């Protein structure tokens, strides 16, 4: 396969990416092939060394953040004008599919927002448990001072139970926060290598 | 090799390849390949990531009628190399421990 054959195949497969991203990658590989040839290998050998256009493009796409691919797809659909019939159908169907898409996004977004609401309320309860635990310690000291050691012991045990809850819920809230952040990362950054 | 481990190693390897003098894509791969294998696509990702982290800068030079991209390390990049060396001093101690203990098995 010649360099240009490889590059045009790559360009075809990278059409799901925004044009600038695809161009960057193609320039990179073009330069790489030139350098390999300068190093002494033939054009065939250089292209072989880079590998299969399928594999290379698959890897590039895997490392591209989802939102870029989604954005490009939307751009394409907006530009896609083959046939007046298709366009008319899309326009006529607008009152149907548009609210559906909006509500789909709304559902996903509100689910995500409620996740954060849960996280915030969990942290609030961590604080509440911690504060009431301190309150119990204070009461316990007071009751010990006025001589009622039984009540004092009861208050201490409540304090311990409450601080236990506080710590447990804190770690639960931390876990949920990590998960929520992971979801954001997946949409806005690639799936990683 | 573990993927995450390799990823961290490749970053510093690329930085090392441009530490003493600016270099370009294929030369970096060649310099690093005696020690660890890296594909061209992987190099692209690493260079992009290092550039975004301001550990290197990119510039183009005319070469034989075409443009060639050169990469230059920054102070942040040198710092990353030093951090790596410090971290791995400890790893080598641990390796000695593991290797020696295993001999006694």
Interface residues (C-beta under 8 A of the other chain):
Chain A: X25 X28 X29 X31 X32 X34 X35 X36 X38 X39 X50 X51 X56 X59 X60 X63 X193
Chain B: X3 X7 X24 X25 X26 X27 X30 X39 X40 X41 X42 X44 X45 X64 X66 X67 X68 X69
